[in-house]
């Protein structure tokens, strides 16, 4: 079953290194579409910076809300 954020949460400057997995937002997090989420179930995916780019973090997480 494809996850709907698979289509929209694709940064141009990095590539995914994990699949989407379930997490809980104990602290406020920003989703890929700019919303703040706190104390809710979310999906999380790790990304890695392309090798030819420099500066900024090497890895980061992208969050998406879980819809029922």
C-alpha positions as CSV (number, residue, x, y, z in Angstrom):
1,X,0.0,0.0,0.0
2,X,1.7,3.3,-1.1
3,X,1.9,6.1,1.4
4,X,0.5,9.4,0.1
5,X,3.5,11.4,1.2
6,X,5.7,9.3,-1.1
7,X,4.6,11.5,-4.0
8,X,5.1,14.9,-2.3
9,X,7.9,14.6,0.2
10,X,10.9,14.4,-2.1
11,X,13.6,17.0,-1.6
12,X,15.7,17.7,-4.7
13,X,19.0,17.9,-2.7
14,X,18.9,14.5,-0.9
15,X,17.9,10.9,-1.3
16,X,16.1,8.6,1.2
17,X,18.1,6.2,3.3
18,X,15.2,4.6,5.2
19,X,11.6,3.7,4.5
20,X,8.7,5.5,6.1
21,X,8.2,4.2,9.7
22,X,5.8,5.0,12.5
23,X,6.9,7.5,15.2
24,X,5.3,9.6,17.9
25,X,5.9,13.4,18.1
26,X,6.8,13.8,21.8
27,X,8.3,17.2,20.8
28,X,6.9,19.6,18.3
29,X,8.0,18.7,14.8
30,X,7.4,20.4,11.4
31,X,5.9,18.2,8.7
32,X,7.1,18.4,5.1
33,X,4.1,20.6,4.2
34,X,4.9,23.2,6.9
35,X,2.5,22.2,9.7
36,X,3.5,21.9,13.3
37,X,2.5,18.5,15.0
38,X,2.8,17.7,18.6
39,X,1.7,14.6,20.6
40,X,0.4,12.8,17.6
41,X,1.4,9.8,15.5
42,X,3.6,10.7,12.5
43,X,5.6,9.0,9.8
44,X,9.3,9.6,9.7
45,X,11.9,9.1,6.9
46,X,15.7,9.8,7.0
47,X,17.4,11.6,4.1
48,X,21.0,12.0,3.1
49,X,22.6,15.0,1.3
50,X,23.8,14.3,-2.3
51,X,27.5,13.6,-2.4
52,X,28.3,16.5,-4.8
53,X,26.7,19.1,-2.5
54,X,28.4,20.7,0.5
55,X,27.2,22.6,3.6
56,X,24.3,22.0,5.8
57,X,23.5,18.8,7.6
58,X,24.5,15.5,6.1
59,X,21.3,13.7,7.3
60,X,17.9,14.9,8.3
61,X,14.4,13.6,8.9
62,X,11.2,14.4,7.1
63,X,7.9,14.0,9.0
64,X,4.3,13.4,7.7
65,X,1.0,13.1,9.5
66,X,-0.7,9.8,9.7
67,X,-4.3,9.9,8.3
68,X,-6.8,7.3,9.2
